[in-house]
Amino acid sequence: MMMDGEKYKASLKKMRPNIYKWGKLIEDVTTDPATRLHVQSVSLSYDASFDPEKASIFTAKSHLTGATAHRWNTLMGSADDVWGNSKMKRAQYRQTGTCQGATCAGWTGINVLWAVTAEMDKEYGTNYHERVKNYFQFMEDNALALSGAITDAKGNRSLKPSQQPNKDSNLHVKEVLPDGIVIRGYKAQICGVAAAHEIIIVPGSGYGESEKDFCVACAVPRDAKGLTIVETRRPSDSRDEEEGWDVPKAGNITQAFLIFDDVFVPNDRVFMNGEFKYSGKIIGYFTAIYRAAIGACVAGQGDVMAGAAINMARANGLNQKVFQDKLNQMAINNEITYAVGLGAMLAGKSHFSGLWIPDMLLAHVNKTQVAKLPYETKVITQDISGGIGETGCFPSYKDFQSKEYGETLFKMLEAGTDGETRARAARLVEWLTVGGGIPGCMHGGGSPDGARMVVKAMEPWEAFANDAKRIAGITADLSEPQVKK
Ligand SMILES: Cc1cc2nc3c(=O)[nH]c(=O)nc-3n(C[C@H](O)[C@H](O)[C@H](O)COP(=O)(O)OP(=O)(O)OC[C@H]3O[C@@H](n4cnc5c(N)ncnc54)[C@H](O)[C@@H]3O)c2cc1C
């Protein structure tokens, strides 16, 4: 089943309100200023599934029924499918300038569980895979938007979850009942929850036996009993809820803190419960898919930054060609992260369950570049725009409406174009480069240091040294010197 944006919004309206912001309960996520833009941007993806020009990007063939489904409800079974994920992400960013959490991490999570449950069943004789299969059908039948909760609140980073003074710092299984499990604890910084129907939960890291309680994977309705959600405050918030050009019109990332206070999860929604040996597999497969695709997210936002910089140049009265070298560098940065991700996908391999897993080394290399190049692109955008874009240093929309001085302010802003056009162009630059439009290049999808550790572990350093020795004609022993302690 597929639904359009209107039906999607109607389905969210039916859910129990359990999301708070500014100390108040959000009654309707589709209209509340804190969440409506994010919901609106996801609704555009639902609509795009029916648009003849965009449908090939926003839909895919269901591996269960063969029917056409929203792409974010399908299994990524080939390099083409994971590339489809990238194409969709870049298109989504081009549409709204920002991240669409509700069609991203949860979808990746359930795909990864498709593979890992097949492995667990093989070793333990469990029936997790059948449950994931049924959940896939449920997701497709109801055209669900899913967010993905991996990151725990964690607590002290130098202690294991079981050593934390507050066990709730990491989500865990509190009780196992005949018909399900009870989970409690915190997941933090989860994107797109307000726009999602369901949350896919997976462990925050790979763990050993001592951390078995924290090895839980399951699906929970966003409005589950016992779940309280608090939307985070973001740098552009005071503006987002203003009027006129002070607020972006298209999208706006939402992120949430999730408090699970004894939430019951029935067995058919539990996909891992204590099988610690496979928790690392979940993280490994997840980061391979996610870090390959995230290059497309930042490339899509980079495309918008290039456009925003061109608009600013023109609004300032300058030609694009004045800045062409800088614009070229922006495009190169965008295409590098897109292409390294694509390389990871093409160099990937098929898991016996049918999931396509991108090449891990290349996916992690991509993460290190995603944590670097978009910042340079942002700097160039500010460079081209001038101070008006860099710091948003011009008065608010409301001041421009003043009978006393509004008209003069407009005159002050006039440059290559009228004052309002220049103000709108500048607010977008500000939002993209220092505001809420920043898509989490550094830590979204995990920290770049983690990615560097994988690169270190996966590169065959000794083989490199041996090749270089052979090419240089070195025959002497050149093994690692013993360092005296
Ligand atoms: C925009 C955005 C969107 C996000 N969306 C989601 C989402 O949808 N779902 C989700 O689950 N998560 C999401 N996240 C969370 C993201 O995955 C985490 O921020 C990321 O994994 C880093 O975790 P942290 O923030 O707790 O940082 P920390 O773990 O506190 O890391 C801070 C620094 O300390 C280092 N560090 C941490 N622990 C150690 C240690 N023991 N030893 C040495 N160094 C250490 C890290 O490498 C890093 O450099 C999102 C984040 C952002 C910014």
The ligand as a Tripos MOL2 file, in Angstrom:
@<TRIPOS>MOLECULE
LIG
   53    58     1     0     0
SMALL
NO_CHARGES

@<TRIPOS>ATOM
      1 C1         21.9100   15.8080   13.2540 C.3       1 LIG1
      2 C2         22.0270   14.5080   13.9740 C.ar      1 LIG1
      3 C3         21.0870   13.5090   13.7260 C.ar      1 LIG1
      4 C4         21.1340   12.3150   14.4410 C.ar      1 LIG1
      5 N1         20.1720   11.3720   14.2190 N.ar      1 LIG1
      6 C5         20.1980   10.2240   14.9240 C.ar      1 LIG1
      7 C6         19.1850    9.2370   14.7340 C.ar      1 LIG1
      8 O1         18.2600    9.4220   13.9420 O.2       1 LIG1
      9 N2         19.2480    8.0960   15.4570 N.ar      1 LIG1
     10 C7         20.2470    7.8780   16.3530 C.ar      1 LIG1
     11 O2         20.2510    6.8260   16.9670 O.2       1 LIG1
     12 N3         21.2070    8.8010   16.5850 N.ar      1 LIG1
     13 C8         21.2020    9.9590   15.8890 C.ar      1 LIG1
     14 N4         22.1630   10.9100   16.1140 N.ar      1 LIG1
     15 C9         23.1470   10.6950   17.1730 C.3       1 LIG1
     16 C10        24.5350   10.3420   16.6390 C.3       1 LIG1
     17 O3         24.5450    9.0220   16.1350 O.3       1 LIG1
     18 C11        25.5150   10.5350   17.8080 C.3       1 LIG1
     19 O4         25.5830   11.9330   18.0440 O.3       1 LIG1
     20 C12        26.8860    9.9750   17.4870 C.3       1 LIG1
     21 O5         26.8580    8.5650   17.4300 O.3       1 LIG1
     22 C13        27.9360   10.4090   18.5490 C.3       1 LIG1
     23 O6         27.4760   10.0720   19.8230 O.3       1 LIG1
     24 P1         27.4340   11.2020   20.9670 P.3       1 LIG1
     25 O7         26.7060   12.3740   20.4380 O.co2     1 LIG1
     26 O8         26.8970   10.5530   22.1810 O.co2     1 LIG1
     27 O9         28.9220   11.6370   21.1250 O.3       1 LIG1
     28 P2         29.9980   11.0740   22.1650 P.3       1 LIG1
     29 O10        29.8900    9.5850   22.2450 O.co2     1 LIG1
     30 O11        29.8820   11.8300   23.4320 O.co2     1 LIG1
     31 O12        31.3520   11.4290   21.4230 O.3       1 LIG1
     32 C14        32.0420   12.6880   21.5720 C.3       1 LIG1
     33 C15        33.4990   12.4710   21.1910 C.3       1 LIG1
     34 O13        34.1190   11.5850   22.1300 O.3       1 LIG1
     35 C16        34.6630   10.4480   21.4690 C.3       1 LIG1
     36 N5         34.4300    9.3060   22.3530 N.ar      1 LIG1
     37 C17        33.2500    8.8450   22.8310 C.ar      1 LIG1
     38 N6         33.4390    7.8050   23.6530 N.ar      1 LIG1
     39 C18        34.7690    7.6000   23.7190 C.ar      1 LIG1
     40 C19        35.5990    6.6720   24.4180 C.ar      1 LIG1
     41 N7         35.0880    5.7470   25.2350 N.pl3     1 LIG1
     42 N8         36.9410    6.7600   24.2330 N.ar      1 LIG1
     43 C20        37.4710    7.7020   23.3900 C.ar      1 LIG1
     44 N9         36.7370    8.6030   22.7150 N.ar      1 LIG1
     45 C21        35.4030    8.5510   22.8780 C.ar      1 LIG1
     46 C22        33.9150   10.3550   20.1320 C.3       1 LIG1
     47 O14        34.6640    9.7050   19.1270 O.3       1 LIG1
     48 C23        33.6830   11.8290   19.8200 C.3       1 LIG1
     49 O15        34.8290   12.3730   19.2200 O.3       1 LIG1
     50 C24        22.1530   12.1090   15.4110 C.ar      1 LIG1
     51 C25        23.1040   13.1080   15.6390 C.ar      1 LIG1
     52 C26        23.0570   14.3020   14.9470 C.ar      1 LIG1
     53 C27        24.0710   15.3650   15.2510 C.3       1 LIG1
@<TRIPOS>BOND
     1     1     2 1
     2     2     3 ar
     3     2    52 ar
     4     3     4 ar
     5     4     5 ar
     6     4    50 ar
     7     5     6 ar
     8     6     7 ar
     9     6    13 1
    10     7     8 2
    11     7     9 ar
    12     9    10 ar
    13    10    11 2
    14    10    12 ar
    15    12    13 ar
    16    13    14 ar
    17    14    15 1
    18    14    50 ar
    19    15    16 1
    20    16    17 1
    21    16    18 1
    22    18    19 1
    23    18    20 1
    24    20    21 1
    25    20    22 1
    26    22    23 1
    27    23    24 1
    28    24    25 2
    29    24    26 1
    30    24    27 1
    31    27    28 1
    32    28    29 2
    33    28    30 1
    34    28    31 1
    35    31    32 1
    36    32    33 1
    37    33    34 1
    38    33    48 1
    39    34    35 1
    40    35    36 1
    41    35    46 1
    42    36    37 ar
    43    36    45 ar
    44    37    38 ar
    45    38    39 ar
    46    39    40 ar
    47    39    45 ar
    48    40    41 1
    49    40    42 ar
    50    42    43 ar
    51    43    44 ar
    52    44    45 ar
    53    46    47 1
    54    46    48 1
    55    48    49 1
    56    50    51 ar
    57    51    52 ar
    58    52    53 1
@<TRIPOS>SUBSTRUCTURE
     1 LIG1         1 GROUP 0 **** ****
